[in-house]
Amino acid sequence: MFQPSAEACDQQLQRVLQLAAQQHAGGNGAAQLKSCLETGKAPAVPVSELTPWSVTYQQELMRLLAWGEHEAVDYPVA
């Protein structure tokens, strides 16, 4: 399986974050999350609603770091 270079991964992740930021720019999740972090109180809504871009980012990161079957090292050896 082909794995892109670290620079290519960084560029792709930046593009993903920029697109996600544009899609979710209208929300006030960042302000709510900052307030929660400053006060130490739990948010009234799930954190996934405050950071909707995080799921997209995580999925893209895992896709970019995908390993081929032959690269797995945590399987039993016969």
All heavy atoms as a GROMACS GRO file, in nm:
protein
  593
    1MET      N    1   0.085  -0.117   0.000
    1MET     CA    2   0.000   0.000   0.000
    1MET      C    3   0.089   0.123   0.000
    1MET      O    4   0.185   0.131   0.075
    1MET     CB    5  -0.092  -0.002   0.121
    1MET     CG    6  -0.175   0.122   0.137
    1MET     SD    7  -0.292   0.107   0.270
    1MET     CE    8  -0.436   0.064   0.176
    2PHE      N    9   0.056   0.219  -0.081
    2PHE     CA   10   0.134   0.343  -0.091
    2PHE      C   11   0.101   0.435   0.026
    2PHE      O   12  -0.015   0.455   0.060
    2PHE     CB   13   0.100   0.414  -0.222
    2PHE     CG   14   0.158   0.550  -0.232
    2PHE    CD1   15   0.294   0.568  -0.255
    2PHE    CD2   16   0.079   0.662  -0.215
    2PHE    CE1   17   0.347   0.695  -0.263
    2PHE    CE2   18   0.131   0.789  -0.223
    2PHE     CZ   19   0.266   0.806  -0.246
    3GLN      N   20   0.205   0.488   0.088
    3GLN     CA   21   0.186   0.586   0.193
    3GLN      C   22   0.254   0.715   0.150
    3GLN      O   23   0.373   0.715   0.120
    3GLN     CB   24   0.242   0.538   0.325
    3GLN     CG   25   0.213   0.635   0.438
    3GLN     CD   26   0.247   0.575   0.574
    3GLN    OE1   27   0.291   0.462   0.582
    3GLN    NE2   28   0.226   0.651   0.677
    4PRO      N   29   0.181   0.826   0.145
    4PRO     CA   30   0.240   0.952   0.101
    4PRO      C   31   0.345   1.002   0.200
    4PRO      O   32   0.348   0.960   0.315
    4PRO     CB   33   0.121   1.047   0.093
    4PRO     CG   34   0.015   0.986   0.176
    4PRO     CD   35   0.041   0.839   0.179
    5SER      N   36   0.427   1.095   0.154
    5SER     CA   37   0.531   1.152   0.240
    5SER      C   38   0.466   1.235   0.350
    5SER      O   39   0.349   1.272   0.343
    5SER     CB   40   0.623   1.241   0.157
    5SER     OG   41   0.553   1.354   0.109
    6ALA      N   42   0.545   1.268   0.451
    6ALA     CA   43   0.495   1.347   0.563
    6ALA      C   44   0.448   1.485   0.515
    6ALA      O   45   0.346   1.536   0.563
    6ALA     CB   46   0.602   1.361   0.669
    7GLU      N   47   0.520   1.543   0.420
    7GLU     CA   48   0.481   1.674   0.369
    7GLU      C   49   0.348   1.668   0.295
    7GLU      O   50   0.263   1.756   0.311
    7GLU     CB   51   0.589   1.730   0.275
    7GLU     CG   52   0.720   1.762   0.344
    7GLU     CD   53   0.809   1.640   0.366
    7GLU    OE1   54   0.788   1.536   0.300
    7GLU    OE2   55   0.898   1.648   0.452
    8ALA      N   56   0.329   1.564   0.216
    8ALA     CA   57   0.203   1.546   0.144
    8ALA      C   58   0.088   1.525   0.242
    8ALA      O   59  -0.023   1.578   0.221
    8ALA     CB   60   0.213   1.430   0.046
    9CYS      N   61   0.112   1.450   0.347
    9CYS     CA   62   0.010   1.428   0.450
    9CYS      C   63  -0.028   1.559   0.517
    9CYS      O   64  -0.146   1.588   0.536
    9CYS     CB   65   0.057   1.329   0.555
    9CYS     SG   66   0.071   1.160   0.498
   10ASP      N   67   0.072   1.639   0.552
   10ASP     CA   68   0.046   1.769   0.615
   10ASP      C   69  -0.038   1.858   0.525
   10ASP      O   70  -0.134   1.921   0.570
   10ASP     CB   71   0.177   1.840   0.650
   10ASP     CG   72   0.248   1.779   0.770
   10ASP    OD1   73   0.182   1.706   0.846
   10ASP    OD2   74   0.368   1.807   0.786
   11GLN      N   75  -0.004   1.863   0.398
   11GLN     CA   76  -0.079   1.947   0.304
   11GLN      C   77  -0.223   1.900   0.291
   11GLN      O   78  -0.316   1.980   0.290
   11GLN     CB   79  -0.011   1.947   0.167
   11GLN     CG   80   0.121   2.022   0.166
   11GLN     CD   81   0.193   2.007   0.032
   11GLN    OE1   82   0.149   1.936  -0.057
   11GLN    NE2   83   0.305   2.077   0.020
   12GLN      N   84  -0.242   1.770   0.282
   12GLN     CA   85  -0.378   1.714   0.271
   12GLN      C   86  -0.459   1.743   0.396
   12GLN      O   87  -0.576   1.781   0.388
   12GLN     CB   88  -0.374   1.564   0.243
   12GLN     CG   89  -0.509   1.497   0.237
   12GLN     CD   90  -0.600   1.550   0.128
   12GLN    OE1   91  -0.556   1.613   0.032
   12GLN    NE2   92  -0.729   1.525   0.142
   13LEU      N   93  -0.398   1.727   0.513
   13LEU     CA   94  -0.470   1.753   0.637
   13LEU      C   95  -0.505   1.902   0.651
   13LEU      O   96  -0.612   1.936   0.702
   13LEU     CB   97  -0.388   1.705   0.757
   13LEU     CG   98  -0.377   1.554   0.770
   13LEU    CD1   99  -0.280   1.517   0.882
   13LEU    CD2  100  -0.513   1.491   0.794
   14GLN      N  101  -0.418   1.989   0.603
   14GLN     CA  102  -0.449   2.132   0.604
   14GLN      C  103  -0.569   2.162   0.515
   14GLN      O  104  -0.657   2.241   0.552
   14GLN     CB  105  -0.328   2.214   0.560
   14GLN     CG  106  -0.219   2.221   0.664
   14GLN     CD  107  -0.097   2.298   0.614
   14GLN    OE1  108  -0.096   2.351   0.503
   14GLN    NE2  109   0.007   2.302   0.696
   15ARG      N  110  -0.573   2.098   0.398
   15ARG     CA  111  -0.687   2.118   0.309
   15ARG      C  112  -0.816   2.069   0.374
   15ARG      O  113  -0.920   2.133   0.365
   15ARG     CB  114  -0.664   2.046   0.176
   15ARG     CG  115  -0.569   2.119   0.082
   15ARG     CD  116  -0.572   2.061  -0.057
   15ARG     NE  117  -0.524   1.924  -0.064
   15ARG     CZ  118  -0.396   1.889  -0.085
   15ARG    NH1  119  -0.305   1.981  -0.102
   15ARG    NH2  120  -0.361   1.762  -0.090
   16VAL      N  121  -0.809   1.953   0.439
   16VAL     CA  122  -0.927   1.897   0.505
   16VAL      C  123  -0.976   1.992   0.614
   16VAL      O  124  -1.095   2.018   0.626
   16VAL     CB  125  -0.895   1.757   0.562
   16VAL    CG1  126  -1.002   1.711   0.659
   16VAL    CG2  127  -0.879   1.657   0.450
   17LEU      N  128  -0.883   2.045   0.694
   17LEU     CA  129  -0.922   2.137   0.800
   17LEU      C  130  -0.980   2.267   0.746
   17LEU      O  131  -1.076   2.321   0.800
   17LEU     CB  132  -0.803   2.167   0.891
   17LEU     CG  133  -0.766   2.057   0.989
   17LEU    CD1  134  -0.642   2.095   1.067
   17LEU    CD2  135  -0.881   2.029   1.084
   18GLN      N  136  -0.924   2.317   0.637
   18GLN     CA  137  -0.975   2.440   0.577
   18GLN      C  138  -1.118   2.419   0.526
   18GLN      O  139  -1.206   2.504   0.548
   18GLN     CB  140  -0.885   2.487   0.464
   18GLN     CG  141  -0.754   2.546   0.513
   18GLN     CD  142  -0.657   2.576   0.400
   18GLN    OE1  143  -0.679   2.536   0.286
   18GLN    NE2  144  -0.549   2.646   0.432
   19LEU      N  145  -1.142   2.307   0.459
   19LEU     CA  146  -1.277   2.278   0.409
   19LEU      C  147  -1.375   2.260   0.525
   19LEU      O  148  -1.488   2.310   0.520
   19LEU     CB  149  -1.275   2.153   0.321
   19LEU     CG  150  -1.209   2.169   0.185
   19LEU    CD1  151  -1.199   2.034   0.115
   19LEU    CD2  152  -1.286   2.267   0.099
   20ALA      N  153  -1.334   2.190   0.628
   20ALA     CA  154  -1.421   2.169   0.743
   20ALA      C  155  -1.449   2.301   0.814
   20ALA      O  156  -1.562   2.325   0.857
   20ALA     CB  157  -1.358   2.069   0.840
   21ALA      N  158  -1.349   2.387   0.823
   21ALA     CA  159  -1.369   2.518   0.887
   21ALA      C  160  -1.470   2.601   0.808
   21ALA      O  161  -1.554   2.670   0.866
   21ALA     CB  162  -1.237   2.591   0.898
   22GLN      N  163  -1.463   2.594   0.676
   22GLN     CA  164  -1.558   2.668   0.594
   22GLN      C  165  -1.700   2.614   0.611
   22GLN      O  166  -1.796   2.690   0.616
   22GLN     CB  167  -1.516   2.661   0.447
   22GLN     CG  168  -1.392   2.741   0.416
   22GLN     CD  169  -1.342   2.717   0.274
   22GLN    OE1  170  -1.399   2.637   0.200
   22GLN    NE2  171  -1.235   2.785   0.237
   23GLN      N  172  -1.712   2.483   0.621
   23GLN     CA  173  -1.844   2.421   0.635
   23GLN      C  174  -1.908   2.455   0.769
   23GLN      O  175  -2.029   2.470   0.779
   23GLN     CB  176  -1.835   2.269   0.621
   23GLN     CG  177  -1.805   2.222   0.482
   23GLN     CD  178  -1.784   2.071   0.477
   23GLN    OE1  179  -1.769   2.006   0.579
   23GLN    NE2  180  -1.781   2.016   0.357
   24HIS      N  181  -1.827   2.465   0.874
   24HIS     CA  182  -1.879   2.483   1.009
   24HIS      C  183  -1.850   2.622   1.064
   24HIS      O  184  -1.854   2.643   1.185
   24HIS     CB  185  -1.821   2.377   1.102
   24HIS     CG  186  -1.846   2.237   1.056
   24HIS    ND1  187  -1.970   2.179   1.057
   24HIS    CD2  188  -1.763   2.143   1.002
   24HIS    CE1  189  -1.963   2.056   1.009
   24HIS    NE2  190  -1.839   2.032   0.974
   25ALA      N  191  -1.825   2.718   0.978
   25ALA     CA  192  -1.786   2.852   1.022
   25ALA      C  193  -1.900   2.925   1.094
   25ALA      O  194  -1.875   3.010   1.177
   25ALA     CB  195  -1.738   2.935   0.903
   26GLY      N  196  -2.022   2.892   1.063
   26GLY     CA  197  -2.135   2.963   1.122
   26GLY      C  198  -2.163   2.928   1.266
   26GLY      O  199  -2.228   3.004   1.338
   27GLY      N  200  -2.114   2.817   1.314
   27GLY     CA  201  -2.142   2.774   1.451
   27GLY      C  202  -2.061   2.850   1.554
   27GLY      O  203  -1.964   2.917   1.524
   28ASN      N  204  -2.102   2.840   1.679
   28ASN     CA  205  -2.028   2.905   1.787
   28ASN      C  206  -1.961   2.801   1.876
   28ASN      O  207  -1.938   2.825   1.993
   28ASN     CB  208  -2.120   2.996   1.868
   28ASN     CG  209  -2.231   2.919   1.938
   28ASN    OD1  210  -2.254   2.802   1.908
   28ASN    ND2  211  -2.299   2.984   2.029
   29GLY      N  212  -1.930   2.687   1.819
   29GLY     CA  213  -1.868   2.580   1.895
   29GLY      C  214  -1.734   2.617   1.953
   29GLY      O  215  -1.702   2.582   2.067
   30ALA      N  216  -1.653   2.693   1.878
   30ALA     CA  217  -1.520   2.732   1.928
   30ALA      C  218  -1.532   2.820   2.051
   30ALA      O  219  -1.458   2.802   2.149
   30ALA     CB  220  -1.443   2.803   1.818
   31ALA      N  221  -1.625   2.913   2.050
   31ALA     CA  222  -1.643   3.001   2.166
   31ALA      C  223  -1.692   2.922   2.288
   31ALA      O  224  -1.644   2.944   2.400
   31ALA     CB  225  -1.744   3.111   2.132
   32GLN      N  226  -1.784   2.829   2.265
   32GLN     CA  227  -1.833   2.746   2.376
   32GLN      C  228  -1.722   2.658   2.432
   32GLN      O  229  -1.708   2.643   2.552
   32GLN     CB  230  -1.950   2.660   2.330
   32GLN     CG  231  -2.077   2.735   2.306
   32GLN     CD  232  -2.190   2.641   2.262
   32GLN    OE1  233  -2.173   2.520   2.255
   32GLN    NE2  234  -2.304   2.699   2.233
   33LEU      N  235  -1.642   2.598   2.342
   33LEU     CA  236  -1.534   2.512   2.386
   33LEU      C  237  -1.430   2.590   2.464
   33LEU      O  238  -1.382   2.546   2.569
   33LEU     CB  239  -1.469   2.442   2.265
   33LEU     CG  240  -1.364   2.337   2.295
   33LEU    CD1  241  -1.422   2.226   2.382
   33LEU    CD2  242  -1.308   2.280   2.167
   34LYS      N  243  -1.395   2.710   2.417
   34LYS     CA  244  -1.299   2.795   2.488
   34LYS      C  245  -1.351   2.831   2.626
   34LYS      O  246  -1.277   2.826   2.725
   34LYS     CB  247  -1.272   2.921   2.407
   34LYS     CG  248  -1.170   3.012   2.470
   34LYS     CD  249  -1.144   3.134   2.386
   34LYS     CE  250  -1.043   3.225   2.455
   34LYS     NZ  251  -1.023   3.348   2.382
   35SER      N  252  -1.478   2.863   2.634
   35SER     CA  253  -1.538   2.897   2.763
   35SER      C  254  -1.532   2.778   2.859
   35SER      O  255  -1.499   2.795   2.977
   35SER     CB  256  -1.684   2.938   2.742
   35SER     OG  257  -1.749   2.955   2.865
   36CYS      N  258  -1.560   2.659   2.807
   36CYS     CA  259  -1.554   2.539   2.891
   36CYS      C  260  -1.413   2.512   2.941
   36CYS      O  261  -1.392   2.475   3.057
   36CYS     CB  262  -1.605   2.418   2.814
   36CYS     SG  263  -1.780   2.424   2.778
   37LEU      N  264  -1.314   2.532   2.855
   37LEU     CA  265  -1.176   2.509   2.893
   37LEU      C  266  -1.129   2.611   2.996
   37LEU      O  267  -1.054   2.577   3.089
   37LEU     CB  268  -1.085   2.513   2.770
   37LEU     CG  269  -1.103   2.398   2.671
   37LEU    CD1  270  -1.021   2.422   2.545
   37LEU    CD2  271  -1.065   2.265   2.735
   38GLU      N  272  -1.174   2.736   2.982
   38GLU     CA  273  -1.134   2.841   3.076
   38GLU      C  274  -1.198   2.824   3.212
   38GLU      O  275  -1.136   2.849   3.315
   38GLU     CB  276  -1.168   2.978   3.018
   38GLU     CG  277  -1.080   3.017   2.902
   38GLU     CD  278  -1.124   3.146   2.835
   38GLU    OE1  279  -1.238   3.194   2.861
   38GLU    OE2  280  -1.045   3.199   2.753
   39THR      N  281  -1.324   2.782   3.214
   39THR     CA  282  -1.396   2.770   3.340
   39THR      C  283  -1.379   2.632   3.405
   39THR      O  284  -1.401   2.617   3.524
   39THR     CB  285  -1.547   2.795   3.321
   39THR    OG1  286  -1.599   2.697   3.231
   39THR    CG2  287  -1.572   2.934   3.269
   40GLY      N  288  -1.340   2.534   3.326
   40GLY     CA  289  -1.324   2.399   3.380
   40GLY      C  290  -1.455   2.324   3.393
   40GLY      O  291  -1.459   2.216   3.451
   41LYS      N  292  -1.562   2.380   3.339
   41LYS     CA  293  -1.693   2.314   3.345
   41LYS      C  294  -1.717   2.233   3.219
   41LYS      O  295  -1.670   2.268   3.112
   41LYS     CB  296  -1.804   2.418   3.361
   41LYS     CG  297  -1.796   2.493   3.492
   41LYS     CD  298  -1.909   2.592   3.504
   41LYS     CE  299  -1.900   2.668   3.635
   41LYS     NZ  300  -2.005   2.770   3.646
   42ALA      N  301  -1.794   2.127   3.234
   42ALA     CA  302  -1.827   2.042   3.119
   42ALA      C  303  -1.923   2.116   3.027
   42ALA      O  304  -2.009   2.192   3.074
   42ALA     CB  305  -1.890   1.913   3.166
   43PRO      N  306  -1.909   2.097   2.896
   43PRO     CA  307  -2.001   2.164   2.803
   43PRO      C  308  -2.142   2.107   2.815
   43PRO      O  309  -2.162   1.992   2.854
   43PRO     CB  310  -1.942   2.134   2.666
   43PRO     CG  311  -1.856   2.015   2.685
   43PRO     CD  312  -1.809   2.018   2.826
   44ALA      N  313  -2.240   2.191   2.782
   44ALA     CA  314  -2.380   2.150   2.790
   44ALA      C  315  -2.417   2.054   2.676
   44ALA      O  316  -2.514   1.981   2.686
   44ALA     CB  317  -2.470   2.272   2.785
   45VAL      N  318  -2.339   2.057   2.568
   45VAL     CA  319  -2.362   1.969   2.454
   45VAL      C  320  -2.240   1.879   2.437
   45VAL      O  321  -2.133   1.909   2.488
   45VAL     CB  322  -2.386   2.051   2.324
   45VAL    CG1  323  -2.512   2.134   2.335
   45VAL    CG2  324  -2.268   2.138   2.292
   46PRO      N  325  -2.254   1.767   2.366
   46PRO     CA  326  -2.139   1.680   2.344
   46PRO      C  327  -2.026   1.754   2.272
   46PRO      O  328  -2.049   1.840   2.188
   46PRO     CB  329  -2.194   1.567   2.256
   46PRO     CG  330  -2.342   1.570   2.277
   46PRO     CD  331  -2.376   1.713   2.308
   47VAL      N  332  -1.903   1.720   2.308
   47VAL     CA  333  -1.787   1.785   2.248
   47VAL      C  334  -1.786   1.764   2.097
   47VAL      O  335  -1.741   1.852   2.022
   47VAL     CB  336  -1.656   1.733   2.312
   47VAL    CG1  337  -1.534   1.791   2.243
   47VAL    CG2  338  -1.652   1.767   2.460
   48SER      N  339  -1.837   1.652   2.050
   48SER     CA  340  -1.840   1.627   1.906
   48SER      C  341  -1.925   1.731   1.833
   48SER      O  342  -1.900   1.759   1.716
   48SER     CB  343  -1.894   1.487   1.876
   48SER     OG  344  -2.025   1.474   1.925
   49GLU      N  345  -2.022   1.791   1.901
   49GLU     CA  346  -2.100   1.899   1.840
   49GLU      C  347  -2.024   2.030   1.839
   49GLU      O  348  -2.047   2.116   1.755
   49GLU     CB  349  -2.233   1.915   1.911
   49GLU     CG  350  -2.330   1.801   1.887
   49GLU     CD  351  -2.463   1.823   1.954
   49GLU    OE1  352  -2.499   1.939   1.980
   49GLU    OE2  353  -2.531   1.723   1.981
   50LEU      N  354  -1.934   2.047   1.936
   50LEU     CA  355  -1.853   2.170   1.942
   50LEU      C  356  -1.739   2.166   1.842
   50LEU      O  357  -1.691   2.270   1.798
   50LEU     CB  358  -1.797   2.190   2.084
   50LEU     CG  359  -1.901   2.207   2.195
   50LEU    CD1  360  -1.832   2.219   2.329
   50LEU    CD2  361  -1.989   2.327   2.168
   51THR      N  362  -1.693   2.047   1.809
   51THR     CA  363  -1.582   2.031   1.714
   51THR      C  364  -1.622   1.933   1.604
   51THR      O  365  -1.567   1.823   1.595
   51THR     CB  366  -1.455   1.980   1.786
   51THR    OG1  367  -1.486   1.856   1.850
   51THR    CG2  368  -1.404   2.080   1.888
   52PRO      N  369  -1.717   1.970   1.519
   52PRO     CA  370  -1.765   1.876   1.417
   52PRO      C  371  -1.659   1.840   1.314
   52PRO      O  372  -1.668   1.738   1.248
   52PRO     CB  373  -1.881   1.952   1.352
   52PRO     CG  374  -1.855   2.095   1.379
   52PRO     CD  375  -1.783   2.099   1.510
   53TRP      N  376  -1.556   1.921   1.302
   53TRP     CA  377  -1.448   1.895   1.206
   53TRP      C  378  -1.357   1.783   1.252
   53TRP      O  379  -1.286   1.724   1.172
   53TRP     CB  380  -1.365   2.022   1.186
   53TRP     CG  381  -1.320   2.080   1.316
   53TRP    CD1  382  -1.382   2.177   1.390
   53TRP    CD2  383  -1.205   2.042   1.392
   53TRP    NE1  384  -1.313   2.202   1.505
   53TRP    CE2  385  -1.204   2.119   1.510
   53TRP    CE3  386  -1.103   1.950   1.373
   53TRP    CZ2  387  -1.104   2.108   1.607
   53TRP    CZ3  388  -1.004   1.938   1.470
   53TRP    CH2  389  -1.005   2.017   1.585
   54SER      N  390  -1.358   1.751   1.382
   54SER     CA  391  -1.261   1.654   1.434
   54SER      C  392  -1.281   1.514   1.377
   54SER      O  393  -1.183   1.442   1.356
   54SER     CB  394  -1.265   1.651   1.587
   54SER     OG  395  -1.392   1.607   1.631
   55VAL      N  396  -1.405   1.474   1.350
   55VAL     CA  397  -1.430   1.342   1.294
   55VAL      C  398  -1.372   1.332   1.153
   55VAL      O  399  -1.305   1.235   1.119
   55VAL     CB  400  -1.582   1.310   1.294
   55VAL    CG1  401  -1.611   1.182   1.220
   55VAL    CG2  402  -1.634   1.305   1.436
   56THR      N  403  -1.395   1.436   1.072
   56THR     CA  404  -1.342   1.439   0.937
   56THR      C  405  -1.189   1.435   0.939
   56THR      O  406  -1.126   1.362   0.863
   56THR     CB  407  -1.390   1.566   0.863
   56THR    OG1  408  -1.531   1.570   0.869
   56THR    CG2  409  -1.344   1.566   0.718
   57TYR      N  410  -1.130   1.513   1.029
   57TYR     CA  411  -0.984   1.517   1.042
   57TYR      C  412  -0.930   1.380   1.082
   57TYR      O  413  -0.833   1.332   1.023
   57TYR     CB  414  -0.945   1.622   1.146
   57TYR     CG  415  -0.796   1.630   1.170
   57TYR    CD1  416  -0.716   1.706   1.086
   57TYR    CD2  417  -0.737   1.564   1.275
   57TYR    CE1  418  -0.579   1.714   1.107
   57TYR    CE2  419  -0.601   1.571   1.297
   57TYR     CZ  420  -0.523   1.647   1.213
   57TYR     OH  421  -0.387   1.655   1.234
   58GLN      N  422  -0.992   1.318   1.180
   58GLN     CA  423  -0.946   1.187   1.227
   58GLN      C  424  -0.956   1.081   1.117
   58GLN      O  425  -0.864   1.001   1.099
   58GLN     CB  426  -1.025   1.143   1.350
   58GLN     CG  427  -0.979   1.010   1.406
   58GLN     CD  428  -1.060   0.966   1.525
   58GLN    OE1  429  -1.169   1.019   1.552
   58GLN    NE2  430  -1.011   0.869   1.597
   59GLN      N  431  -1.065   1.082   1.043
   59GLN     CA  432  -1.082   0.984   0.935
   59GLN      C  433  -0.975   1.003   0.828
   59GLN      O  434  -0.919   0.905   0.778
   59GLN     CB  435  -1.221   0.997   0.874
   59GLN     CG  436  -1.330   0.947   0.964
   59GLN     CD  437  -1.469   0.978   0.911
   59GLN    OE1  438  -1.487   1.060   0.822
   59GLN    NE2  439  -1.570   0.913   0.968
   60GLU      N  440  -0.948   1.127   0.792
   60GLU     CA  441  -0.847   1.154   0.689
   60GLU      C  442  -0.707   1.117   0.740
   60GLU      O  443  -0.626   1.061   0.666
   60GLU     CB  444  -0.852   1.301   0.647
   60GLU     CG  445  -0.761   1.334   0.532
   60GLU     CD  446  -0.801   1.266   0.401
   60GLU    OE1  447  -0.912   1.212   0.391
   60GLU    OE2  448  -0.718   1.266   0.308
   61LEU      N  449  -0.679   1.146   0.866
   61LEU     CA  450  -0.549   1.110   0.924
   61LEU      C  451  -0.529   0.958   0.921
   61LEU      O  452  -0.423   0.910   0.881
   61LEU     CB  453  -0.540   1.162   1.067
   61LEU     CG  454  -0.411   1.128   1.142
   61LEU    CD1  455  -0.291   1.193   1.074
   61LEU    CD2  456  -0.422   1.170   1.286
   62MET      N  457  -0.631   0.884   0.960
   62MET     CA  458  -0.620   0.738   0.958
   62MET      C  459  -0.605   0.685   0.816
   62MET      O  460  -0.532   0.589   0.791
   62MET     CB  461  -0.741   0.673   1.026
   62MET     CG  462  -0.747   0.696   1.174
   62MET     SD  463  -0.602   0.625   1.257
   62MET     CE  464  -0.551   0.764   1.354
   63ARG      N  465  -0.671   0.748   0.720
   63ARG     CA  466  -0.658   0.706   0.581
   63ARG      C  467  -0.516   0.730   0.532
   63ARG      O  468  -0.457   0.646   0.464
   63ARG     CB  469  -0.758   0.782   0.493
   63ARG     CG  470  -0.762   0.733   0.349
   63ARG     CD  471  -0.848   0.821   0.262
   63ARG     NE  472  -0.789   0.950   0.236
   63ARG     CZ  473  -0.691   0.972   0.146
   63ARG    NH1  474  -0.644   0.874   0.075
   63ARG    NH2  475  -0.643   1.094   0.128
   64LEU      N  476  -0.459   0.844   0.568
   64LEU     CA  477  -0.324   0.876   0.523
   64LEU      C  478  -0.218   0.789   0.589
   64LEU      O  479  -0.112   0.764   0.532
   64LEU     CB  480  -0.293   1.024   0.550
   64LEU     CG  481  -0.368   1.123   0.462
   64LEU    CD1  482  -0.348   1.265   0.513
   64LEU    CD2  483  -0.324   1.112   0.317
   65LEU      N  484  -0.246   0.743   0.709
   65LEU     CA  485  -0.150   0.659   0.781
   65LEU      C  486  -0.176   0.510   0.761
   65LEU      O  487  -0.120   0.427   0.832
   65LEU     CB  488  -0.155   0.690   0.931
   65LEU     CG  489  -0.112   0.831   0.970
   65LEU    CD1  490  -0.125   0.849   1.120
   65LEU    CD2  491   0.029   0.861   0.924
   66ALA      N  492  -0.261   0.477   0.666
   66ALA     CA  493  -0.298   0.337   0.644
   66ALA      C  494  -0.175   0.251   0.614
   66ALA      O  495  -0.085   0.291   0.541
   66ALA     CB  496  -0.396   0.326   0.528
   67TRP      N  497  -0.174   0.134   0.672
   67TRP     CA  498  -0.066   0.039   0.653
   67TRP      C  499  -0.116  -0.076   0.569
   67TRP      O  500  -0.231  -0.113   0.574
   67TRP     CB  501  -0.017  -0.016   0.786
   67TRP     CG  502   0.044   0.087   0.874
   67TRP    CD1  503   0.081   0.213   0.841
   67TRP    CD2  504   0.076   0.071   1.011
   67TRP    NE1  505   0.134   0.277   0.948
   67TRP    CE2  506   0.133   0.191   1.055
   67TRP    CE3  507   0.062  -0.032   1.102
   67TRP    CZ2  508   0.178   0.210   1.185
   67TRP    CZ3  509   0.107  -0.012   1.231
   67TRP    CH2  510   0.164   0.107   1.272
   68GLY      N  511  -0.025  -0.136   0.496
   68GLY     CA  512  -0.057  -0.256   0.423
   68GLY      C  513  -0.058  -0.376   0.518
   68GLY      O  514  -0.003  -0.370   0.628
   69GLU      N  515  -0.120  -0.484   0.476
   69GLU     CA  516  -0.128  -0.602   0.563
   69GLU      C  517   0.010  -0.654   0.600
   69GLU      O  518   0.032  -0.702   0.711
   69GLU     CB  519  -0.208  -0.712   0.494
   69GLU     CG  520  -0.354  -0.678   0.479
   69GLU     CD  521  -0.430  -0.788   0.409
   69GLU    OE1  522  -0.381  -0.903   0.406
   69GLU    OE2  523  -0.538  -0.759   0.357
   70HIS      N  524   0.104  -0.644   0.509
   70HIS     CA  525   0.237  -0.697   0.536
   70HIS      C  526   0.314  -0.610   0.634
   70HIS      O  527   0.417  -0.652   0.687
   70HIS     CB  528   0.316  -0.708   0.405
   70HIS     CG  529   0.347  -0.575   0.344
   70HIS    ND1  530   0.252  -0.503   0.274
   70HIS    CD2  531   0.459  -0.500   0.346
   70HIS    CE1  532   0.307  -0.388   0.233
   70HIS    NE2  533   0.431  -0.384   0.275
   71GLU      N  534   0.266  -0.491   0.664
   71GLU     CA  535   0.335  -0.403   0.757
   71GLU      C  536   0.290  -0.420   0.901
   71GLU      O  537   0.348  -0.361   0.992
   71GLU     CB  538   0.314  -0.257   0.716
   71GLU     CG  539   0.376  -0.223   0.583
   71GLU     CD  540   0.342  -0.083   0.539
   71GLU    OE1  541   0.223  -0.046   0.538
   71GLU    OE2  542   0.437  -0.010   0.503
   72ALA      N  543   0.186  -0.499   0.924
   72ALA     CA  544   0.136  -0.520   1.059
   72ALA      C  545   0.237  -0.603   1.139
   72ALA      O  546   0.295  -0.698   1.091
   72ALA     CB  547   0.002  -0.592   1.054
   73VAL      N  548   0.258  -0.560   1.262
   73VAL     CA  549   0.354  -0.631   1.346
   73VAL      C  550   0.291  -0.692   1.470
   73VAL      O  551   0.358  -0.754   1.549
   73VAL     CB  552   0.470  -0.538   1.389
   73VAL    CG1  553   0.553  -0.496   1.271
   73VAL    CG2  554   0.418  -0.417   1.463
   74ASP      N  555   0.162  -0.674   1.487
   74ASP     CA  556   0.098  -0.723   1.608
   74ASP      C  557   0.013  -0.848   1.584
   74ASP      O  558  -0.091  -0.867   1.640
   74ASP     CB  559   0.011  -0.612   1.671
   74ASP     CG  560  -0.099  -0.566   1.578
   74ASP    OD1  561  -0.094  -0.596   1.459
   74ASP    OD2  562  -0.191  -0.499   1.629
   75TYR      N  563   0.060  -0.935   1.498
   75TYR     CA  564  -0.011  -1.058   1.472
   75TYR      C  565   0.073  -1.175   1.523
   75TYR      O  566   0.196  -1.165   1.532
   75TYR     CB  567  -0.043  -1.075   1.324
   75TYR     CG  568   0.078  -1.067   1.232
   75TYR    CD1  569   0.154  -1.180   1.204
   75TYR    CD2  570   0.115  -0.946   1.176
   75TYR    CE1  571   0.264  -1.171   1.122
   75TYR    CE2  572   0.226  -0.937   1.093
   75TYR     CZ  573   0.300  -1.050   1.067
   75TYR     OH  574   0.410  -1.042   0.986
   76PRO      N  575   0.009  -1.285   1.561
   76PRO     CA  576   0.085  -1.399   1.613
   76PRO      C  577   0.174  -1.462   1.506
   76PRO      O  578   0.138  -1.469   1.389
   76PRO     CB  579  -0.023  -1.496   1.658
   76PRO     CG  580  -0.147  -1.454   1.589
   76PRO     CD  581  -0.133  -1.309   1.557
   77VAL      N  582   0.290  -1.502   1.548
   77VAL     CA  583   0.386  -1.567   1.458
   77VAL      C  584   0.374  -1.717   1.478
   77VAL      O  585   0.374  -1.767   1.591
   77VAL     CB  586   0.529  -1.519   1.488
   77VAL    CG1  587   0.629  -1.591   1.398
   77VAL    CG2  588   0.538  -1.370   1.472
   78ALA      N  589   0.362  -1.793   1.370
   78ALA     CA  590   0.346  -1.938   1.378
   78ALA      C  591   0.472  -2.005   1.423
   78ALA      O  592   0.580  -1.965   1.408
   78ALA     CB  593   0.303  -1.993   1.243
   0.00000   0.00000   0.00000
